[in-house]
């Protein structure tokens, strides 16, 4: 057994074999522990309604076998003597592996939280899922940016100079791609400030439609005619937007005219008729009826009421019911609607001889 005392790279063969055995045992033990924990967490997650055990299960399931291998190697290396430069390099590599594994865990946790919130919001407000997805993307981007900086710093890269260089390069890129970046920041503004969300019916200048998708560069609407309208996010926020989905009640103003031949005593009756008709309607709040003005060929009235619904079809059904009842009641009362007429006065002159 004298060959076990032979020295290789500063350690006897026996020491190397012991370190190798410890590494193998540690690796198999870590795998076994991982499987036991995942199995128990899986059973616990099925029995409970809390999301904590589901979160732990999702995070730990993202543990990489390569990470477990490096942990086993690190444990085995404690049984041998290594040169300072090799030990230093090994510690740096192990630190990088640990940082990357932690990033995988945190990233999986972010994905789990996002998926849970998306499922919850889909039932109440499907539009907010866009916000959650974008914020999740930003969170992961920041996470891996921090990981990259930590890795580079551990490898001896001067982060201060790198960040300064990236800052100058970022300015140049920003100037070259300012339109794209403008749309990107506009997208973040839409997602965070929420002037509208998916499912809202909006009017942009003279174009109108229902919001179908809010992307990083464009927002897409489905118009009433069926075609798709595409706006760049930057241009969209510069426009005047009317959001009808958030309308609590709809103010309706309409007018009509009656003939000049209408008896004076029936003019106040018109106000009462309109008020009675409107108050009989459901989801309606009456405001006013006024004899507004003397028109060219009619006595003009103005009516205002509020529909307690944002649905356009509901409003049109109510207005139709009002119009039909007006026509019937006016016929019963002997009140005639006016239409454009013109009276011609002919004057005869007498001639004397």
Buried (B, 14 or more C-beta within 10 A) or exposed (E): EEEEEEEEEEBBBEBBEBBBEBBEEBBEEBBEEBEEBBEEBEEBBEEEEEEEBBBBBBBBBBBEEEBBBBBBBBBBBEBBEBEEEEEEEBBBBBBBBBBBBBBBBBBBBBBBBBBBBBEEBEEEEEBBBBBBBBBBEEBBEEBBEEBBBBBBEBEEEEEEEBEEEEEEEEEEEEEEEEEBBBBBEBBBBBBEEBEBBBEBBBBBEEEBBBBBEBBBBBBBBBEEEEEEBEBBBBBBBEEEBEBBBEBEBBEBEEBBBBBEEBEEEBBEBBBEBBBEBBEEBEBBEBEEBEBEEEBEBBBBBBBBBBBEBBEEEBBEBBBEBBEEBBEEBBEEEEBBEBEEEEEEEEEEEEEEE
